[in-house]
Each structure stands twice: as C-alpha cells, then as structure tokens.
Amino acid sequence: MLEPIADDLWVKARRLRFAGVETGTRMTVVRLADGGLFVHSPIPLSERTRAAVEALGPVKAVVAPSLFHHLSVGEWMEAYPDAVVYACPGLERKRRDLRWSRILGDEPEAEWRGEIEQVFFGARSFENEVVFFHRPSRTLICADAVFNLARHPSRLTRIVARLIGNREPGATFLERVLIRDRTAARAQVDRMLAWKPERIVLAHGDLVASGGDEVLRRAYAWL
C-alpha cells in the first residue's frame, strides 16, 4: 500500500481529476526520529491505507501544504485526534469548517525541527505552498512547486501538459504569469536549492529519483 523510497520515507499515489484532467496526487509519510509520523498531503483514509500507515507508527503531524491539497484532512483529523494538524497560510480561511491546530510558517515546526526543513513559497500566492526537505534522505517534498505530467498515461493529460509548457519535470508557463514578485520567488527557490535535494517527491506525476537540484534549478531559471 505504501511505497518505500528511502529510509523512513514512504509515498502513496492515487488517481485524481482536476478540472476534468487526470493529474493524480500523492501522499508522503515520513517517520521521525521519535517514531511519530509526518503525513504530507493526505489522501482518502481507506481501511487499507489506515492499516498501512499505523503499521509504521503513530500519526504525529498531518500537513495540508497548499490551498489545493486539503480534501482529505477532515478524515485524518477525526481518525487521529491527538495529531497536530497544519494548514498552509490562508487555508484556515478557505476551510473554516476544519479546526486547524496551527498555521505553517517559514521555519520548521517543533515536531520535525532538525529533520525536515521548510520554505513558505509565498511568491506562488495562488497556492501558498509550503515546500519541505527531508534532510536524512535529501528529498524535496512538494505539492505543486514541481509538475511531471509530460509522460502521464492519459493522452489528454499529456496534451494539457504540453499546452502549459510542462515537457519535463519542473514548472509550467503559468508560473510566469501568476508569480508577480519574482525577486521574492527567486529568494525562496534559492533557499530550496541550498538544500541540494537528490530526489523530489511531487503530487502530480512520477517522482524525480535523482538530480533533484538540477530539475529545480531548470524549472525556475527564468526568475
């Protein structure tokens, strides 16, 4: 049910349509040094998914990293009432129906400090994504900061990917229009590049198994 990709790091992909286009999505689970689990961009909590997660350890933190990655958070809140549930900035207003524990910022939270780094990619204000870096495995964990849909099994998805300029793992043409403060964006991307990620876990498309820093560099070279 959960695919291991490094020590103490697992992912689970599932199908998802956005605006009628199959993009897929992906949840990431990190086991922290104290044994607790950091759950990023949670997917629907089926019985099999719950059993697979609980076999790894207790759920300590549930993270909704962007304004578009929150649909299943309520299920996880109900299932794990002792977990700390985090929203990206602005999501607490979009999802007033949920009782968020805390709002993510630009510095690591106490639950994962020293193991997972983070940057608030606020220049992408249409998503307000918080991007993470699992230091032990040198893995960048993101939702929408990087797309990889050019080789998606769906022909329609591949066509849409080409139309928005996603011909290799990276960003799209849309960022050039939607990112208004390029100076801030450049600074935020540079902080991510300073981590020198080896791999990238992203929500939409295949993982980037190696050369993650170069993929990220090319994606935002236009800034």
C-alpha positions as a LaTeX table, in Angstrom:
\begin{tabular}{lrrr}
\hline
Residue & $x$ (\AA) & $y$ (\AA) & $z$ (\AA) \\
\hline
Met1 & 0.00 & 0.00 & 0.00 \\
Leu2 & 2.83 & 2.43 & 0.81 \\
Glu3 & 5.89 & 2.55 & $-1.42$ \\
Pro4 & 9.23 & 2.96 & 0.39 \\
Ile5 & 11.58 & 5.30 & $-1.44$ \\
Ala6 & 14.24 & 5.91 & 1.23 \\
Asp7 & 14.84 & 5.10 & 4.89 \\
Asp8 & 11.82 & 6.29 & 6.91 \\
Leu9 & 10.14 & 7.73 & 3.80 \\
Trp10 & 7.10 & 6.33 & 2.00 \\
Val11 & 4.65 & 7.54 & $-0.65$ \\
Lys12 & 1.21 & 6.55 & $-1.86$ \\
Ala13 & $-0.17$ & 7.72 & $-5.22$ \\
Arg14 & $-3.81$ & 7.66 & $-6.23$ \\
Arg15 & $-5.89$ & 8.85 & $-9.15$ \\
Leu16 & $-7.37$ & 12.35 & $-9.05$ \\
Arg17 & $-9.03$ & 14.61 & $-11.59$ \\
Phe18 & $-8.59$ & 18.36 & $-11.55$ \\
Ala19 & $-10.82$ & 20.41 & $-13.87$ \\
Gly20 & $-11.64$ & 17.20 & $-15.73$ \\
Val21 & $-7.99$ & 16.26 & $-16.30$ \\
Glu22 & $-6.40$ & 13.24 & $-14.66$ \\
Thr23 & $-3.40$ & 14.57 & $-12.73$ \\
Gly24 & $-3.14$ & 12.09 & $-9.90$ \\
Thr25 & $-1.96$ & 13.02 & $-6.43$ \\
Arg26 & 0.49 & 11.65 & $-3.91$ \\
Met27 & 0.76 & 11.43 & $-0.13$ \\
Thr28 & 4.16 & 11.34 & 1.59 \\
Val29 & 4.80 & 9.81 & 5.01 \\
Val30 & 7.99 & 10.45 & 6.98 \\
Arg31 & 8.86 & 8.57 & 10.15 \\
Leu32 & 10.57 & 10.98 & 12.53 \\
Ala33 & 13.35 & 10.11 & 14.94 \\
Asp34 & 10.90 & 9.69 & 17.84 \\
Gly35 & 8.85 & 7.19 & 15.81 \\
Gly36 & 5.97 & 9.55 & 15.08 \\
Leu37 & 4.72 & 10.08 & 11.53 \\
Phe38 & 4.65 & 13.28 & 9.47 \\
Val39 & 1.87 & 12.93 & 6.86 \\
His40 & 2.07 & 15.33 & 3.91 \\
Ser41 & $-0.89$ & 15.97 & 1.58 \\
Pro42 & $-3.08$ & 13.17 & 2.96 \\
Ile43 & $-5.18$ & 11.05 & 0.62 \\
Pro44 & $-8.57$ & 9.49 & 1.48 \\
Leu45 & $-8.22$ & 7.29 & 4.57 \\
Ser46 & $-9.43$ & 3.88 & 3.48 \\
Glu47 & $-9.15$ & 0.93 & 5.86 \\
Arg48 & $-6.15$ & $-0.41$ & 3.94 \\
Thr49 & $-4.40$ & 2.95 & 3.93 \\
Arg50 & $-5.03$ & 3.38 & 7.64 \\
Ala51 & $-3.66$ & $-0.07$ & 8.44 \\
Ala52 & $-0.56$ & 0.54 & 6.31 \\
Val53 & 0.11 & 3.89 & 7.97 \\
Glu54 & $-0.44$ & 2.65 & 11.50 \\
Ala55 & 1.97 & $-0.23$ & 10.88 \\
Leu56 & 4.71 & 2.41 & 10.54 \\
Gly57 & 3.99 & 4.27 & 13.78 \\
Pro58 & 1.63 & 6.78 & 15.41 \\
Val59 & 0.46 & 9.74 & 13.33 \\
Lys60 & 2.04 & 12.82 & 14.91 \\
Ala61 & 1.54 & 15.58 & 12.32 \\
Val62 & $-0.85$ & 15.98 & 9.38 \\
Val63 & 0.10 & 18.66 & 6.87 \\
Ala64 & $-2.05$ & 20.37 & 4.23 \\
Pro65 & 0.80 & 22.05 & 2.30 \\
Ser66 & $-1.14$ & 24.20 & $-0.19$ \\
Leu67 & $-4.50$ & 25.78 & $-0.86$ \\
Phe68 & $-5.33$ & 22.84 & $-3.16$ \\
His69 & $-4.16$ & 19.90 & $-1.04$ \\
His70 & $-6.63$ & 19.60 & 1.80 \\
Leu71 & $-9.60$ & 17.49 & 0.65 \\
Ser72 & $-8.98$ & 14.51 & 2.97 \\
Val73 & $-7.69$ & 16.35 & 6.02 \\
Gly74 & $-11.03$ & 16.12 & 7.85 \\
Glu75 & $-10.92$ & 12.31 & 7.77 \\
Trp76 & $-7.46$ & 12.30 & 9.28 \\
Met77 & $-8.46$ & 14.80 & 11.98 \\
Glu78 & $-11.27$ & 12.52 & 13.02 \\
Ala79 & $-9.16$ & 9.36 & 12.92 \\
Tyr80 & $-6.18$ & 10.86 & 14.77 \\
Pro81 & $-7.45$ & 13.44 & 17.27 \\
Asp82 & $-4.08$ & 13.62 & 19.03 \\
Ala83 & $-2.20$ & 14.59 & 15.86 \\
Val84 & $-1.21$ & 18.22 & 15.24 \\
Val85 & $-2.88$ & 19.35 & 12.01 \\
Tyr86 & $-1.21$ & 22.10 & 10.00 \\
Ala87 & $-2.57$ & 24.38 & 7.26 \\
Cys88 & $-0.62$ & 26.45 & 4.79 \\
Pro89 & $-1.22$ & 30.19 & 5.23 \\
Gly90 & $-4.70$ & 31.13 & 4.03 \\
Leu91 & $-6.15$ & 27.64 & 4.14 \\
Glu92 & $-7.63$ & 28.31 & 7.56 \\
Arg93 & $-9.90$ & 30.87 & 5.83 \\
Lys94 & $-10.72$ & 28.64 & 2.87 \\
Arg95 & $-11.58$ & 25.68 & 5.13 \\
Arg96 & $-13.28$ & 27.30 & 8.09 \\
Asp97 & $-15.12$ & 24.04 & 8.65 \\
Leu98 & $-11.94$ & 22.40 & 9.98 \\
Arg99 & $-10.28$ & 23.01 & 13.33 \\
Trp100 & $-6.65$ & 23.55 & 12.41 \\
Ser101 & $-4.06$ & 23.15 & 15.15 \\
Arg102 & $-1.53$ & 25.57 & 13.67 \\
Ile103 & $-0.64$ & 27.56 & 10.57 \\
Leu104 & 2.61 & 26.69 & 8.82 \\
Gly105 & 5.31 & 29.32 & 8.60 \\
Asp106 & 8.73 & 29.75 & 7.08 \\
Glu107 & 10.64 & 27.83 & 9.76 \\
Pro108 & 10.48 & 24.15 & 10.81 \\
Glu109 & 7.92 & 23.28 & 13.45 \\
Ala110 & 8.92 & 21.76 & 16.78 \\
Glu111 & 7.56 & 18.33 & 15.79 \\
Trp112 & 10.09 & 17.92 & 12.98 \\
Arg113 & 12.82 & 20.51 & 13.62 \\
Gly114 & 16.26 & 19.15 & 12.81 \\
Glu115 & 14.88 & 16.52 & 10.45 \\
Ile116 & 12.63 & 18.36 & 7.99 \\
Glu117 & 13.31 & 21.86 & 6.68 \\
Gln118 & 10.68 & 24.10 & 5.10 \\
Val119 & 10.20 & 27.20 & 2.96 \\
Phe120 & 6.96 & 29.12 & 2.53 \\
Phe121 & 6.81 & 29.58 & $-1.26$ \\
Gly122 & 4.62 & 32.62 & $-0.77$ \\
Ala123 & 5.51 & 34.15 & $-4.13$ \\
Arg124 & 3.25 & 31.47 & $-5.61$ \\
Ser125 & 0.34 & 33.14 & $-3.85$ \\
Phe126 & $-2.27$ & 31.25 & $-5.87$ \\
Glu127 & $-1.24$ & 28.12 & $-3.90$ \\
Asn128 & 0.61 & 29.44 & $-0.83$ \\
Glu129 & 2.56 & 26.21 & $-0.77$ \\
Val130 & 4.98 & 25.29 & 1.98 \\
Val131 & 7.77 & 23.14 & 0.50 \\
Phe132 & 9.64 & 20.64 & 2.70 \\
Phe133 & 13.02 & 18.92 & 2.66 \\
His134 & 13.70 & 15.61 & 4.44 \\
Arg135 & 17.30 & 16.11 & 5.40 \\
Pro136 & 18.34 & 12.47 & 6.09 \\
Ser137 & 17.28 & 11.31 & 2.61 \\
Arg138 & 17.94 & 14.63 & 0.78 \\
Thr139 & 14.36 & 14.56 & $-0.53$ \\
Leu140 & 12.38 & 17.65 & $-1.55$ \\
Ile141 & 8.70 & 17.10 & $-0.70$ \\
Cys142 & 6.30 & 19.35 & $-2.58$ \\
Ala143 & 2.75 & 19.51 & $-3.88$ \\
Asp144 & 2.67 & 21.83 & $-6.91$ \\
Ala145 & 6.07 & 23.55 & $-6.97$ \\
Val146 & 7.16 & 20.88 & $-9.49$ \\
Phe147 & 4.94 & 19.06 & $-12.03$ \\
Asn148 & 5.84 & 15.98 & $-14.07$ \\
Leu149 & 2.91 & 15.25 & $-16.38$ \\
Ala150 & 4.55 & 15.09 & $-19.81$ \\
Arg151 & 4.64 & 11.27 & $-19.77$ \\
His152 & 1.37 & 10.68 & $-17.95$ \\
Pro153 & $-0.55$ & 7.58 & $-19.17$ \\
Ser154 & $-3.56$ & 9.74 & $-20.08$ \\
Arg155 & $-3.30$ & 11.23 & $-23.58$ \\
Leu156 & $-5.47$ & 14.18 & $-22.57$ \\
Thr157 & $-3.19$ & 14.89 & $-19.62$ \\
Arg158 & $-0.12$ & 14.79 & $-21.86$ \\
Ile159 & $-1.76$ & 17.23 & $-24.29$ \\
Val160 & $-2.64$ & 19.63 & $-21.47$ \\
Ala161 & 0.89 & 19.30 & $-20.08$ \\
Arg162 & 2.35 & 20.36 & $-23.43$ \\
Leu163 & $-0.05$ & 23.29 & $-23.68$ \\
Ile164 & 1.06 & 24.62 & $-20.29$ \\
Gly165 & 4.73 & 24.01 & $-21.05$ \\
Asn166 & 5.33 & 21.02 & $-18.78$ \\
Arg167 & 7.51 & 18.98 & $-21.16$ \\
Glu168 & 9.92 & 17.78 & $-18.48$ \\
Pro169 & 9.82 & 17.69 & $-14.67$ \\
Gly170 & 9.53 & 21.27 & $-13.50$ \\
Ala171 & 7.26 & 24.30 & $-13.55$ \\
Thr172 & 4.84 & 25.41 & $-16.29$ \\
Phe173 & 4.14 & 28.57 & $-18.31$ \\
Leu174 & 1.51 & 29.51 & $-15.73$ \\
Glu175 & 4.08 & 30.44 & $-13.10$ \\
Arg176 & 5.48 & 33.15 & $-15.38$ \\
Val177 & 2.07 & 34.80 & $-15.40$ \\
Leu178 & 0.95 & 34.13 & $-11.85$ \\
Ile179 & 4.16 & 34.87 & $-9.95$ \\
Arg180 & 4.20 & 38.66 & $-9.62$ \\
Asp181 & 7.05 & 39.15 & $-7.15$ \\
Arg182 & 9.95 & 37.50 & $-8.97$ \\
Thr183 & 12.52 & 38.81 & $-6.53$ \\
Ala184 & 10.80 & 37.06 & $-3.62$ \\
Ala185 & 10.30 & 33.92 & $-5.70$ \\
Arg186 & 13.99 & 33.84 & $-6.62$ \\
Ala187 & 14.98 & 34.10 & $-2.95$ \\
Gln188 & 12.59 & 31.33 & $-1.95$ \\
Val189 & 13.78 & 28.98 & $-4.71$ \\
Asp190 & 17.40 & 29.71 & $-3.81$ \\
Arg191 & 16.72 & 28.59 & $-0.26$ \\
Met192 & 15.41 & 25.28 & $-1.63$ \\
Leu193 & 18.39 & 24.91 & $-3.93$ \\
Ala194 & 20.70 & 25.40 & $-0.95$ \\
Trp195 & 19.39 & 22.10 & 0.38 \\
Lys196 & 20.82 & 20.33 & $-2.72$ \\
Pro197 & 17.97 & 17.81 & $-2.98$ \\
Glu198 & 18.79 & 14.48 & $-4.58$ \\
Arg199 & 15.20 & 13.39 & $-5.25$ \\
Ile200 & 11.84 & 15.16 & $-5.49$ \\
Val201 & 8.53 & 13.78 & $-4.31$ \\
Leu202 & 5.73 & 15.70 & $-6.04$ \\
Ala203 & 1.98 & 15.35 & $-6.11$ \\
His204 & 1.38 & 15.23 & $-9.86$ \\
Gly205 & 3.41 & 12.84 & $-11.99$ \\
Asp206 & 6.32 & 10.47 & $-11.50$ \\
Leu207 & 8.90 & 11.04 & $-8.79$ \\
Val208 & 12.24 & 12.59 & $-9.65$ \\
Ala209 & 14.60 & 9.85 & $-8.46$ \\
Ser210 & 17.89 & 11.70 & $-8.90$ \\
Gly211 & 19.30 & 15.08 & $-9.86$ \\
Gly212 & 16.57 & 16.90 & $-8.00$ \\
Asp213 & 18.61 & 20.06 & $-7.50$ \\
Glu214 & 19.19 & 20.41 & $-11.25$ \\
Val215 & 15.49 & 19.80 & $-12.01$ \\
Leu216 & 14.53 & 22.55 & $-9.56$ \\
Arg217 & 17.20 & 24.86 & $-10.93$ \\
Arg218 & 15.98 & 24.46 & $-14.53$ \\
Ala219 & 12.34 & 24.83 & $-13.51$ \\
Tyr220 & 12.90 & 28.32 & $-12.12$ \\
Ala221 & 15.91 & 29.50 & $-14.15$ \\
Trp222 & 13.70 & 32.24 & $-15.67$ \\
Leu223 & 13.29 & 34.07 & $-12.36$ \\
\hline
\end{tabular}
